[in-house]
């Protein structure tokens, strides 16, 4: 039969593991979303976690993904229009 101190240690360990998962999960999702952005997938769908640093990083990544998507869209439109005007593919 476990002693009180052993029970306390076990409870502390379980709470620490739960907290570690709660803190690390957002950053694992941010890492995955960043890799997807690098692969050309600009739809960044990340939740709000209630962790200020993770939420700020997610907001910055969403904004960056949106800006990159807009820049590429405008570049493609420019190339398409220029190609049409010159009547030759670029």
Secondary structure in CASP SS format (residue, H / E / C, confidence):
PFRMAT SS
TARGET T0000
AUTHOR 0000-0000-0000
METHOD secondary structure of the structure
MODEL  1
X C 1.00
X C 1.00
X C 1.00
X H 1.00
X H 1.00
X H 1.00
X H 1.00
X H 1.00
X H 1.00
X H 1.00
X H 1.00
X H 1.00
X H 1.00
X H 1.00
X H 1.00
X H 1.00
X H 1.00
X H 1.00
X H 1.00
X H 1.00
X H 1.00
X H 1.00
X H 1.00
X H 1.00
X H 1.00
X H 1.00
X H 1.00
X H 1.00
X H 1.00
X H 1.00
X H 1.00
X H 1.00
X H 1.00
X H 1.00
X H 1.00
X H 1.00
X H 1.00
X H 1.00
X C 1.00
X C 1.00
X C 1.00
X C 1.00
X C 1.00
X C 1.00
X C 1.00
X C 1.00
X C 1.00
X C 1.00
X C 1.00
X C 1.00
X C 1.00
X H 1.00
X H 1.00
X H 1.00
X H 1.00
X H 1.00
X H 1.00
X H 1.00
X H 1.00
X H 1.00
X H 1.00
X H 1.00
X H 1.00
X H 1.00
X H 1.00
X H 1.00
X H 1.00
X H 1.00
X H 1.00
X H 1.00
X H 1.00
X H 1.00
X H 1.00
X H 1.00
X H 1.00
X H 1.00
X H 1.00
X H 1.00
X H 1.00
X H 1.00
X H 1.00
X H 1.00
X H 1.00
X H 1.00
X H 1.00
X H 1.00
X C 1.00
X C 1.00
X C 1.00
X C 1.00
END
